[in-house]
């Protein structure tokens, strides 16, 4: 009887040890599986964020530059890529600067350029001829080559040089006015000049009394 009792206690002890070992292995297995999931989830979440950031940078880079064509009395005429917000004088510098016979006053060099602008710099001879022709047309000693009898500029007939005498209209905007006129016909009213790229209501309010059709 004593022998059976000792054998029973021994059997129960082995059984208890086996249960504890099984529970320990299962707990360790659960711990490993549970610990691995956050790392995989975090990696999957980070990939779209990195791609999104790269896409935003690409869009920002595309908006930071403009392309303008510089021709006329410059050393290296052509199309140039400039930082957005650049001025006409910077575009001229990119084209190698003015030639010796360039008329620096034929363009407003302080005007901000826009994407697609064409900047044409006149020579001194071309500039003087333009002023002489306008003076002969209306007579008298004029302060500018583009004034008509009433002092206003006809935006349907004025050329680039004449349009540049309008306050706030530089070479690039003057060329845009001529291009619009060639593609769409004459302006029906002075307000139609706001259909030209780069001319908004603010600028129109400044020049409306200086132009006519």
Residue pairs with C-beta under 8 A, 6 or more apart in sequence:
63 84
64 83
64 84
65 81
65 82
65 83
65 84
66 81
66 82
66 83
66 84
66 86
66 113
66 114
66 115
66 116
66 117
67 79
67 80
67 81
67 82
67 115
67 116
68 79
68 80
68 82
68 91
68 113
68 114
68 115
68 116
68 117
68 118
68 119
68 172
69 77
69 78
69 79
69 80
69 117
69 118
69 119
70 77
70 78
70 79
70 80
70 91
70 92
70 94
70 95
70 119
70 121
71 77
71 118
71 119
71 120
71 121
72 102
72 119
72 120
72 121
72 122
72 123
73 98
73 99
73 101
73 102
73 103
73 121
73 122
73 123
74 92
74 95
74 96
74 97
74 98
74 99
74 102
74 121
75 95
75 96
75 97
75 98
75 99
76 95
76 96
77 95
78 95
80 91
80 94
80 95
82 90
82 91
82 94
82 113
85 112
86 112
86 113
87 109
87 110
87 111
87 112
87 113
88 107
88 108
88 109
88 110
88 111
88 113
88 119
88 170
88 171
88 172
89 109
89 110
90 113
91 113
91 117
91 119
92 98
92 109
92 119
92 121
98 104
98 121
99 123
101 123
101 124
101 125
102 121
102 122
102 123
102 124
103 121
103 122
103 123
103 124
103 126
103 127
103 128
105 127
106 121
106 122
106 126
106 127
106 161
106 164
106 171
107 119
107 120
107 121
107 122
107 164
107 170
107 171
108 164
108 169
108 170
108 171
109 170
110 170
111 170
111 171
111 172
111 173
113 119
113 172
114 172
114 197
114 198
116 197
117 172
117 175
117 176
117 198
118 172
118 175
118 179
119 171
119 172
119 175
120 160
120 171
120 175
121 171
122 130
122 161
126 161
127 161
130 145
130 159
130 161
130 162
131 145
133 145
134 142
134 145
134 146
134 147
134 162
135 141
135 142
135 145
138 147
138 148
138 149
144 165
145 161
145 162
145 165
146 153
146 158
146 161
146 162
146 163
146 164
146 165
146 166
147 153
147 165
148 154
148 212
150 212
151 210
152 209
152 210
152 211
152 212
153 162
153 163
153 165
153 166
153 210
153 211
153 212
154 211
154 212
154 213
155 163
155 177
155 181
155 187
155 190
155 193
155 211
155 212
155 213
156 181
156 186
156 187
156 213
159 178
160 171
160 174
160 175
160 178
161 174
163 169
163 173
163 174
163 177
163 178
164 170
164 171
164 174
166 174
166 207
166 210
166 211
167 206
167 207
167 210
168 203
168 206
168 207
169 177
169 207
172 198
173 196
173 198
173 199
176 196
176 197
176 198
176 199
177 193
177 196
177 199
180 195
180 196
180 197
181 187
184 195
186 213
187 193
187 213
188 213
189 213
190 208
190 211
190 212
190 213
191 204
191 208
192 213
193 199
193 204
193 207
193 211
194 200
194 201
194 204
